[in-house]
Amino acid sequence: GGEPMLYPDFIKELAEDYKCRNLSAAVETSGYAPWENFRKVLDCVDLIMFDVKFIDPQKHLKYCGAGNELILENLKKVVKFVDTIVRIPIIPGINDTFDDVEKVGRFLAQIKDKIRGVHCLPYHNYGIAKYEALGRNYTMSDMPIPEKEHMEAIRDAFLKYGISAQIGG
């Protein structure tokens, strides 16, 4: 857990070591970090997996606790420097509406030629046991798993914009 882009010096050191060993380096990020942190690592990583949860800044603030302006600006910049896959966690009743998906599709259509594609990640409850082991309450235990057909419709919405998309990733 945690946001790796808050530790750019560590990522850079690790990625450079990987390159010396002919290994690839990838980073998965929420995008919520200063641009300077991204700048430090972009020339030594091979892939960025960049989470996008919402385009609507108010929804992002409500569900994530912060605005998304920095995230979206970072994404637009990152794609100019390194292979990027956009990862969208699909949470039923939170960001899986047609309106939410269309907003993300329209935004990504602007940079579609610079991204490798989109991974639509259906919500899962694999973390329940971890929470229980820690004696913590898992507040989303009653959240339904998205239906296969709904996930296919979300994927197809991105395909309509000419964006390569898949379920899972």
N, C-alpha and C positions, 0 to 999 in steps of 0.2 A: 504494500500500500504506500500511499504518499505520492507526492508530485516530484518526479525525477528532475524536472527542469529547474527546480530550486537548488540543485546541486550541479551546476554546469561544469565546474572544474573536475569533479569526480567523473562525470560522464565523459568529458573530453579525455581524461587520462585513461579510462577504461577502453574507450573506443579506439584511441591511438594504439593501445596495447593489442587490441583485436586485429587492427589493420596489420601490425607487425607479424601477426600469426596467420594472416590471410583469412581472417574471419570477418563476417559482416556485423555491423552494430546497428541496432534499432532501438528507438525510444518510443514508449507510449506515454502520451501527455494529455492533460486536460487543456493545455494551452494557456493556463492562468499563471503566467510568470513574465517577468520583464523581458522585453525584446533582446536586451543585451545578453541575457542568459542563452537564448536561442542562438544568437550570433556566434557565441563562443564554441558551439558544438556542431554547427551545420556543415562545416567542411570535413568533419571526421566521422559523421554517422551516415549510414546508407539509406535509412528509412525512418520516417516519423509516422507513427500511428496517432492520429490527432482526433480526440473526442470532440464531438459537437452534440450537445444535448438539446439546445433550443436556439432559434434565431431571435425570437421575441425577448427583448431584454427584461421585461417585467416578469415573464414566466421564469427566466433564468434566475433572476433575483429571488423570486418566491421559493423555488425548489432547490437552488444551489447556494443561496446565501450571498451571492455577489452578481454584479452585472456581467455581461458577456462581451462588451465592447473590446476589451483587451484580447480576449480569446479569438474573436473573429478577425481582428487586425493582425494578430500573430499568424493565424492560418493563411491569410492572404499573402503574407510575406514569406512564410516558410516554404510554400509550394514553389516559389521562384528559385529555391536553392537545393532542395533535396526531394527525392521520391516521397510521396505522402499518400497515406490511406486515411480516409476519414471514417471514423468509427462512431456509430450512433447507437447508444443503448436505448432500446425501445421499451418504455415502461407504460403498461396499460393504464389508460385514464390520465396519464401525465403528459406524455409527448407523442402519443400514437395517433392523434387525430389527423384527418385529411389536411386540415389547415396547417398543423405543425409540420407535417411532412412536405407539403407544398412550399412552405417558407424555406425550409432547408434546401429543397430541390432548386428553387429559384436562386438562392444564394450560391450554391455549389455550381450551378450552370455557368456562372461568371468565371469560374476557375477550372472547369471540367477538363480542359486540355492540359492542365498542370497537375492533376491528381491521378493516382493509379486507379482509384475507385472508392466505393463506399461499402463498408461492412455494416449491415443492419443486425444489431446484436439483441436478440430477444431476451427480455428479463428472465432471470432464473433465481431460484431460492437456495442455491448451493451454500450460501453463507450462514444458513440457520444454525447448523451444528457448531460452527465457529463461535457464533454469538452465545449459544448455550454453554459452550465450554468456558467462555469468559464470564459467565453469569450475567450476561447483558440481555436486554429485551430486544428482539428483532421486530422492529415496528412494521415491517412490510410482509409479515408472515401470511397475511390474507390476500396478498397481491396475486392475481391470476397470471398464469403463464400465457403469453400471446398465442393465439391460434395460428396454425400453419398458414391458413388461407389469408389471414390478416397480414402476416409477415410477407407473404408473397405479393400482396397488393402494395405494401410499402416499398418493397424492392422494385416492383414494376413502375411505381411513381418516379423513381430515380431514372430508370431506363428510358422513360418517356422524355426526360431532359437530355438524353444521350450520355448519361453518366453510367459507367460500369458499376453494377451493384450486386451484392450477394447477401444471402442470409448467413449469419455467423461469420467467423473469421478468427 
